[in-house]
């Protein structure tokens, strides 16, 4: 297996993969905000939630569903801002993962990553990092 990467490129590839994996796990986990509601511990992220209230129409009361899961639909995400955050963060994670997997392939395939491809990948990775960490969006 010949590599088209230098030693620094190989380190970049593995660190890129670790960062992309961490970002994706953070995106999918529902522990962004923690609190309590109806005396139960609740948490949610942009795309998943744990222990959430549901209206029980048969008993005309609100009950807590004590399980984790996705929102039923994109429109069920609590606000437009959270929907935008879900799309932008998901896009950022996707870009980070794309660059990381391409860089890892460059460790195994010769002539896959040239200096120009590396620079473009770095730019895409920078954009993905900006999207997934929230910088530049008023936060």
Helices and strands as residue ranges (DSSP letters): H 7-28, E 33-37, E 40-44, E 48-56, E 61-70, G 74-76, H 80-108, H 115-133
